[in-house]
Amino acid sequence: MTVEWKGVMPALTSKFTKDDSLDLPLFKKNLDAQLEAGVHGIILGGTLGEASVLSNTEKEQLVKFAIENVAGKVPVILNIAEGSTKEAIQQAAHAKNWGAQGLMLLPPMRYKPDHREAVSFFKAIAGSTDLPIMIYNNPVDYKTEVTLDMFAELIECNNIQAVKESTRDVTNVTRMVNRFGDRLKILCGVDTLAFEELCLGATGWVAGLVCAFPKETVAIYELVKQGKLEEALKIYRWFMPLLELDIHPKLVQYIKLAETRAGIGSEYVRSPRLILEGEERKNILKIIDDGIAARPVLKK
C-alpha cells in the first residue's frame, strides 16, 4: 500500500490494562471508531502512543495488530524517536519486517544536532529503507528545528516525502510551499492550528483529539477541502477548548481522559506518567464534559 500523505491521520494512544499490559481489545474499539469516521491513515508510537515506555515486543504487537484490523483500508505508519542513528536504522528495519507502510521520523533524541548532523541522521535512515518517510518537525517539544535549508538537502532522498509541521508557526507552511512546491506534503501536527494550516495548503492533519472525537476531526478536514469554510469553522470553534488539551505536557493523560469520557478509551497510562487526580482532573473533566454536552450535530 502506498502512503498518500493526506487526510486525517490519528496519532493513536496505546491502551493499557489496570495491570499495565497492552489492552488490545480496547485499542481495537478505538481503532474501529477511527476507521468508521473515515480517517486516512494511523500513526503508532508517537508521543501520544507513549512509545518511550513501550518495549520492542509491544511495538511489534501494536503494529501487527493494527495492520490485521485495518485490513488494508488505510496505511499504518510507525514513529521512530531514537537517540542513535544505529538504533533508528534498526527500528526502521523492524517497521518494515512488521508490515508498516511508512515511517514518521524525529531528529535524534536527547542530543541537539547541528545542521550537518541532523541531515546525516535523516539521510542514513532514509537510505536504509524503502519505506516512505514523513519528517516530524517539532522544535518546541524536541528542541531541534528541521530548517528549510535542511529540507533542501533531504529531498535528495526520494522516500522523504512529507513533513509533520509542528513548529507552531503557520507561515512555515507558505515558506515550504514557496520553496518546494508539492515535493513535500505538509501535514499539520498541532491541533490548535489545523484549520489555519489546511487553508494555507497543508494536505493533512496528524491529529491528537481525534483519538476521542474522530468524526468531528474528519468533518473539519473534509469541509475545508470542499471549500465549506464556514461550516468547518463552526465545528472548529466548538472544538478549540478540547484541541488545546493537545498542546500541554500532559497531553497523553488529558486525551486519554477524553477518550474515556467518549467511551472509546481508558485513563490508564504508564509510569512515570500518572492518572490525573484532584483539582487538575476536575478542571480537565469540565473542559471535556462541556465539549461533549455542546457536541455539534454533523451533517451526513
GISUL-V445013 format. One record per backbone hydrogen bond with DSSP energy under -0.5 kcal/mol. NH is the residue of the N-H (numbers start at 1). CO is the residue of the C=O. If there is no record, write none. Layout:
BEGIN
nh=NH co=CO
nh=NH co=CO
END
This chain:
BEGIN
nh=4 co=2
nh=7 co=203
nh=9 co=7
nh=9 co=205
nh=10 co=8
nh=10 co=41
nh=11 co=207
nh=12 co=10
nh=12 co=43
nh=14 co=48
nh=17 co=21
nh=20 co=17
nh=23 co=15
nh=24 co=22
nh=27 co=23
nh=28 co=24
nh=29 co=25
nh=30 co=26
nh=31 co=27
nh=32 co=28
nh=33 co=29
nh=34 co=30
nh=35 co=31
nh=36 co=32
nh=37 co=33
nh=38 co=34
nh=38 co=35
nh=39 co=34
nh=40 co=8
nh=41 co=8
nh=42 co=75
nh=43 co=10
nh=44 co=77
nh=50 co=47
nh=51 co=46
nh=53 co=50
nh=54 co=51
nh=59 co=55
nh=60 co=56
nh=61 co=57
nh=62 co=58
nh=63 co=59
nh=64 co=60
nh=65 co=61
nh=66 co=62
nh=67 co=63
nh=68 co=64
nh=69 co=65
nh=70 co=66
nh=71 co=67
nh=73 co=70
nh=75 co=40
nh=77 co=42
nh=77 co=75
nh=78 co=102
nh=79 co=44
nh=80 co=104
nh=88 co=84
nh=89 co=85
nh=90 co=86
nh=91 co=87
nh=92 co=88
nh=93 co=89
nh=94 co=90
nh=95 co=91
nh=96 co=92
nh=97 co=93
nh=98 co=94
nh=99 co=95
nh=99 co=96
nh=100 co=95
nh=101 co=76
nh=102 co=76
nh=103 co=132
nh=104 co=78
nh=105 co=134
nh=106 co=80
nh=109 co=82
nh=113 co=111
nh=118 co=114
nh=119 co=115
nh=120 co=116
nh=121 co=117
nh=122 co=118
nh=123 co=119
nh=124 co=120
nh=125 co=121
nh=126 co=122
nh=127 co=123
nh=128 co=124
nh=128 co=125
nh=129 co=125
nh=129 co=126
nh=132 co=101
nh=133 co=159
nh=134 co=103
nh=135 co=162
nh=136 co=105
nh=137 co=135
nh=137 co=164
nh=138 co=136
nh=142 co=138
nh=143 co=139
nh=145 co=143
nh=147 co=145
nh=151 co=147
nh=152 co=148
nh=153 co=149
nh=153 co=150
nh=154 co=150
nh=155 co=151
nh=156 co=153
nh=157 co=154
nh=158 co=156
nh=160 co=157
nh=161 co=133
nh=161 co=159
nh=162 co=133
nh=163 co=185
nh=164 co=135
nh=165 co=163
nh=165 co=187
nh=166 co=137
nh=166 co=164
nh=170 co=168
nh=172 co=169
nh=173 co=170
nh=174 co=170
nh=175 co=171
nh=176 co=172
nh=177 co=173
nh=178 co=174
nh=179 co=175
nh=180 co=176
nh=181 co=177
nh=183 co=180
nh=185 co=161
nh=185 co=183
nh=187 co=163
nh=187 co=185
nh=188 co=204
nh=189 co=165
nh=193 co=190
nh=194 co=191
nh=197 co=193
nh=198 co=194
nh=199 co=195
nh=200 co=196
nh=201 co=197
nh=201 co=198
nh=202 co=197
nh=203 co=186
nh=204 co=186
nh=205 co=7
nh=206 co=188
nh=207 co=9
nh=207 co=205
nh=211 co=208
nh=212 co=209
nh=213 co=209
nh=217 co=213
nh=218 co=214
nh=219 co=215
nh=220 co=216
nh=221 co=217
nh=222 co=218
nh=223 co=219
nh=224 co=220
nh=225 co=221
nh=226 co=222
nh=227 co=224
nh=228 co=223
nh=229 co=227
nh=232 co=228
nh=233 co=229
nh=234 co=230
nh=235 co=231
nh=236 co=232
nh=237 co=233
nh=238 co=234
nh=239 co=235
nh=240 co=236
nh=242 co=239
nh=243 co=239
nh=244 co=240
nh=245 co=242
nh=246 co=243
nh=247 co=244
nh=248 co=245
nh=251 co=248
nh=254 co=250
nh=255 co=251
nh=256 co=252
nh=257 co=253
nh=258 co=254
nh=259 co=255
nh=260 co=256
nh=261 co=257
nh=262 co=258
nh=263 co=259
nh=263 co=260
nh=264 co=259
nh=265 co=259
nh=273 co=270
nh=280 co=277
nh=281 co=277
nh=282 co=278
nh=283 co=279
nh=284 co=280
nh=285 co=281
nh=286 co=282
nh=287 co=283
nh=288 co=284
nh=289 co=285
nh=290 co=286
nh=291 co=287
nh=292 co=288
nh=293 co=289
nh=294 co=290
nh=295 co=292
nh=298 co=296
END
